[in-house]
């Protein structure tokens, strides 16, 4: 990051939209500034689409005048209750989004993050900002165009890669506890450190998060999960005490126990390592969620067995049942994305079991049948799950996983198992054997599926029908 002079900032703001705002503001006799994330990202040389403009006066009035000057290409939305207005501009296949707000001062009651708002000065407006790096403003008025107003040395905090609040962090976080989640999110996205007193205030004020809606907490968590290093964000949430409050199931993975000198690994740190591994592999957001939740059932299934040591039997099944509960509580989507995560959590042990034993065609067929189109993501998750520090054991698993992948390709080409439907339907069975909907129909259909997956018969209609005749005869059912 480099420091920018007024002329350099003016050059970076040398866009028609900023000159238009400048001209309109001057004609109305209003001070106006571009503020917040857009200014921060100018210094960080990061792309930023959303532009926030603070006006000493009425932001709505300036927005109306700007939209009027632009004409049909501008779409104006006014939010009188909040004293803000939005102007969306479509130009040359690019959409520019401008947010106008009047400078204001805020005060809060203890039981709400909704402030009491009064008109204020630019100084008042900068005082209410969440972090020093988001409190910088650049003047858009012609005489001062490009002039930086940075009362809290946000530029230096950008230089030092620090997240700090402009004023007392206890007041900042207590007033609006969502800022605690934003603090972790910015530290994660930007790979910045949280200033010591600011971090300590996170811990002191963590209980205030309870007044924040789940939707807003989840929105910040999703941004953390979408970052380049989501594991670091989860670790920060854990360290400041927020994780226990917002995600108790994940927090419960933390810790180890010993009996007779035999310990199990800390499953939280293991989970974050797995999460990091899938991120390196280019995982989508929902594969990252599957990695985060893959061992979520372990605390509920942990047992000490004298013969085996620490066990977590069926933790994959228990964890899969927890996924819908977690998604509903956290207001995450309960559609196909949830079902995808649920499936991967349920199946994540299967490739490991296969790879630890002889890699049989039958086992791989069944894996491919159950995973369907998500087989590649499942294999990515399972490879990421091998975090053992025993290099020989790790290499053995990875070599076997390669064999599993090769068999998957071979069997898919040969048997067309992925998402297959048995070539003889229930309706054909009922019609051929003169059966009503009944248990024998299900038995015959299931037997055909198992015979195909076990390689007893090919995935073809004639072979499957002949097998159905044989199975029906075993049940005392004739085709005549």
Number of C-alpha atoms within 10 A of each C-alpha: 12 10 13 15 12 16 12 13 20 20 12 12 19 13 10 9 15 19 16 15 24 22 16 18 23 16 10 11 12 17 20 28 30 25 23 24 19 22 24 21 15 16 17 16 11 10 9 12 12 15 19 20 27 29 26 19 20 18 23 23 19 24 27 18 15 21 20 14 14 14 10 10 14 20 16 16 16 17 11 9 6 10 18 19 22 24 22 17 21 14 10 6 7 9 14 15 17 20 19 27 25 26 26 23 19 16 12 15 12 11 12 14 18 13 13 11 14 13 16 16 18 21 15 15 20 27 21 18 19 24 27 26 28 25 27 25 26 25 23 27 22 14 10 13 22 25 19 22 18 18 15 20 15 24 24 14 18 22 15 12 19 22 27 24 28 21 17 12 22 18 14 23 25 25 22 21 24 22 21 28 24 18 25 27 26 21 20 25 18 16 17 17 18 21 14 12 13 22 20 15 19 29 16 15 20 23 14 21 22 14 14 15 11 15 13 14 20 17 15 20 22 16 17 24 26 18 20 17 19 24 24 21 26 24 17 20 26 18 14 19 18 24 19 16 15 19 16 12 19 21 20 17 21 16 13 11 12 12 12 7 6 10 12 14 14 13 20 22 15 19 24 19 19 24 28 21 22 23 23 12 14 12 19 14 16 15 23 24 23 28 31 26 24 29 27 27 26 21 18 16 15 15 14 14 10 9 6 8 14 18 14 15 14 16 22 26 18 18 22 25 16 17 24 19 12 17 15 12 12 19 15 17 12 14 10 9 15 19 15 18 24 23 21 27 30 22 21 24 20 19 25 20 13 18 20 14 11 10 17 13 17 17 18 24 23 19 22 24 20 17 21 15 12 15 20 14 19 26 22 19 27 24 22 21 22 18 14 11 8 8 10 10 13 15 13 13 22 18 13 20 22 15 13 23 17 12 17 21 12 13 18 16 11 11 16 17 23 21 12 14 11 19 18 20 15 17 12 14 23 15 11 14 16 13 17 12 12 9 9 17 21 13 14 22 19 13 17 26 21 16 16 22 23 17 14 14 17 16 23 14 13 13 16 23 18 13 18 22 18 16 19 19 12 10 12 8 15 14 14 6
